[in-house]
Amino acid sequence: MLHGITGLSHGLFKNNKEKMEEARRKDFEKYTGVKQVNTKVKNDKLIKSNPDIKLLLENQSVDVNKMIAVEELSELQKEICKDLRGFNRRGEIKEEMADVYICLQLLKEIYNFDDEELEEEYKRKMDRNIKRIKVKNK
């Protein structure tokens, strides 16, 4: 009997979380006039685990992998700058974003961040940005 009660309360909590998220989205649209897309990440993970990342980490030192991450971030920045100057760099930006995504997976492993830690920080940052928009648009 206790198991049934626990399952029921978890179901209600999940439903309340969904209602709160929907209310937050509507509030965002009301204050900003911008329709917000669903920010929930597929599989509830910001950076999916990939066993091949460990192979990449074992192939080079931690310092080299950190430097590669800096270089890849710089390459993405460069392509965005070219796009801002009027060049169509969509394909190059997509390629560099994929490289950066791999580097984020490397950094996640190097610094031993777990999914919950990153998701919590992501939500905190998103909420802060949304609050700034609300204040700006009042």
C-alpha positions, 0 to 999 in steps of 0.5 A: 500500500505504501508503494502505491502512495509513493508512486501517486505522489511522484506522479503528482509532483511530476505533473506539478513540475510540468504545470510550473514549466508551462506557467514559466513559459507563458510568463516569459512570452507575456513579458518579452513578447517572444515565444519560447521553445521548449528548453528541456534537453532530449534524454534530460542530459545537456551533454550525453555520455559517449564511451569514445570520449574516454578513448580520446582522453587516453590518446592525449594528455589532459593539458593537450585536450584542454588546449584543443578545447580552447582552439575549437572554441576559438574556431567557432568564434572565428566562424561566427565573426565571419558570419557577422561580416556577411559571409554565409558560414552556416555549414562551417558554424555547424561543423565547429559547433560539433567540435565544441560539443565534443570538447564539452564532453571531454571537459565534462570528463576531465573535470568529473562533472555529473549530469545533475551538476551541469543541469542544475547550473544550466537551469540557474543560468537560464533562469537568471537570463530570463529574469534579466529579460523580464526586468529589461522589458518592464 
